[in-house]
Amino acid sequence: MLHGCIPLIIMDNVHTVFESILDYDAFAVRIREFSLDDIPTILGAYSEEQVRGARCEGVCDAHLLIYTSRHLPQEMDPPPPSNTFSY
């Protein structure tokens, strides 16, 4: 997420960490287990604006999901400009 990656959650009926306080749907893509063969089609249906929005949300929330004892830098790089998923 810090580098502009958009998490794919491929597990049915899962409660992700901090889901009660984080809007995962704003920065991640949930795919049903039976839809694995359709991943390229599902990801290809996302608009440039949706991808950009998910990347921005992911950068904003990434610090909440990093397990480290070190401090994060004050400023993180913005997500890359690419508007496509890499798979």
N, C-alpha and C positions, 0 to 999 in steps of 0.2 A: 504494500500500500504506500509505503514511503517513496517508492520509485514509480508510482503510477499504475501498479498492478491492481486489477479488480478481482477480489476473491470469488471463486466459484464454490458454492456449497452444494455438494452432490450427496445428499443424505436426507431421506424422508423422515419427517417427524423429529427433527433434532432441535434442541434448544441450545443455541450457541452462547458462549461466555459473554456476559454483560448484555444479553439481548433485552433485558428489561429496561436498560437505560440507553442503549445504542440502537439506532434505526438501521439495521443491517440492509434493509431493502434500498436504502439510499446509496450504499457504496459496494454492495455485493450482488451476485446473481445466484439465485436458488434454482437448481435444476432437479427435477424428480428423477429417482433412480431408473425408472422405466424409460426415461427420455435420453439416455446416454447416446444413442445413435443419432439423435437430433441436435446435438450440441452445436455443430457448425451453423445450422439453420437458426437455432435459437439466438446464438451470439450475433449472427449476421443481421438479425432483425432489429438490433439496437441502433438507434440513430446516433449521429455524431454528438448531438447535444446531450443525449443520455449518457454516453460514454464519458464525455468531458465532466458532466455533473457527478457521476459516480467516482471518478478519479479525484475530483476536488473534495468531495465528502470523505473519501478514504484518507487523504492526506490530513484532513482536519481531525479525524478520529484515530489515526494510526498510533499516536502516543499512548492511547489507552490500552492497546493490545500488544505492546512490546514488553517482553519480560527481560528486564535488565536491572542491574544495580547501579549503572552509570547514568549520568544525566544526559538528556538529549540536547543536541545543539539548539540554540535559541531560534534559529531560522532553518527551515527545511526547504529543500528545492521543490519547486512546483512540479506537478505531474508532467510527463512528456506530452508534446503536442499531438501525437498520433491519435487518430480517431478510430482505430480498429483494434479488435482483440487479437492477441497472439495466441494461437493454439496449434 
